[in-house]
Amino acid sequence: MINKVNNDSKYRHPEKRNRPDNPIQRKPDWIRVKAPISDGYKKTKEVVDNYSLKTVCEEASCPNIGECWEKQHATMMIMGGICTRACSFCNVATGRPGELSPFEPYNVAETIHKLGLKHVVITSVDRDDLEDGGAEHYAETIRACRKRNPDTTIEILTPDFKGKDSALEIVVKARPDVFNHNIETVPRLYPTIRPGARYFTSLQLLAKVKELDPSIFTKSGLMVGLGESDIEIHQLMDDLRAADVDFLTAGQYLQPTVKHAGVDRFMTPEEFEKLAKKARAKGFLLVSATPLTRSSYHAGDDFEMLREARNAKLNKLTV
């Protein structure tokens, strides 16, 4: 059965209704997580709900929501909860989005203040219906957060903006500390896994961020378990390094429903360690690769390590 939006008659994924079912495999022991029931989780949910905000933690059914929200670490999802694309791995609802809320940048900034976040991750749905893909809304949100929370570092996880003119420049000018755009999978799988996007468009976007502002850290994420080969993963890493990406995350793909892409395999923790070792050898400043790694998992701690890694690299160059 396909999930419905808010338990009403609207389906979260209408484009997937007629697809054949992919049975959901039993997860191995190393994928198990605790149910989100802590007091910290409840407090985080109360604050987020009070400002009528969406989070990717809830909308994308993140397995780490219990752990992260217990520590009051929530990833804000701006521009509504309806995405204009239909990726076969994603559990965010798809359809026709509504109007942007002019109060959302303020509400995000206030939520960060209430939660006392030292580092925040702000992401969004794809908004191909907007002339700038939502770039100005991202910039407004960054500016509002900076004004209300001057000591909080800001990480954004953006769509590709569909190559819309000047969209990337608008976002980069607002100067987030980390610019994240997920490559998601290897190019061979894009037609079935990420049909609304283009592999080289994503690479070019990440490379362009560094051209516009070399001081901004760039980051990208990969899912494994969709049918990619080791050779394809290694080539993807090389492509990201050619785009001067600083930080790579890699985690296990988990199938949300029977209508989503099936899991090809579950990689073991030991295999993830090998993947991380290979990525570090290729020159990334930081690598996070575990079965439960997600783009914003431990993002605050990772940012501090990222900054330290850059400083260490610069010190070596000046010696």
QUIFEN-V756312 format. One record per backbone hydrogen bond with DSSP energy under -1.0 kcal/mol. NH is the residue of the N-H (numbers start at 0). CO is the residue of the C=O. Records with the same first field share a line. If there is no record, write none. Layout:
NH: CO + CO
This chain:
4: 9
7: 4
11: 2
15: 12
16: 13
18: 15
21: 257
30: 27
31: 28
36: 34
41: 37
42: 38
43: 39
44: 40
45: 41
46: 42
47: 43
48: 44
49: 45
50: 46
51: 48
52: 47
55: 74
58: 54
59: 55
60: 57
61: 56
64: 61
67: 63
68: 64
69: 65
71: 68
72: 67
75: 120
76: 53
77: 122
82: 92
83: 125
87: 192
93: 11
94: 82
103: 100
106: 102
107: 103
108: 104
109: 105
110: 106
111: 107
112: 108
113: 109
114: 110
115: 111
116: 111
119: 152
121: 154
122: 75
124: 77
129: 126
132: 129
134: 131
137: 133
138: 134
139: 135
140: 136
141: 137
142: 138
143: 139
144: 140
145: 141
146: 142
147: 143
148: 144
151: 148
152: 117
154: 119
155: 177
156: 121
157: 179
162: 159
163: 160
166: 163
169: 165
170: 166
171: 167
172: 168
174: 171
176: 153
177: 153
178: 216
179: 155
180: 218
183: 220
184: 182
188: 185
189: 186
192: 188
193: 189
196: 193
201: 197
202: 198
203: 199
204: 200
205: 201
206: 202
207: 203
208: 204
209: 205
210: 206
211: 207
212: 208
215: 212
216: 176
218: 178
219: 246
221: 248
222: 183
223: 250
232: 228
233: 229
234: 230
235: 231
236: 232
237: 233
238: 234
239: 235
240: 236
241: 237
242: 238
243: 240
244: 239
245: 217
246: 217
247: 285
248: 219
249: 287
250: 221
251: 290
252: 223
259: 256
260: 87
263: 224
271: 267
272: 268
273: 269
274: 270
275: 271
276: 272
277: 273
278: 274
279: 275
280: 276
282: 279
283: 278
284: 245
285: 245
287: 247
289: 249
292: 289
296: 293
298: 295
301: 297
302: 298
303: 299
304: 300
305: 301
306: 302
307: 303
308: 304
309: 305
310: 306
311: 307
312: 308
313: 309
314: 310
315: 311
316: 312
317: 313
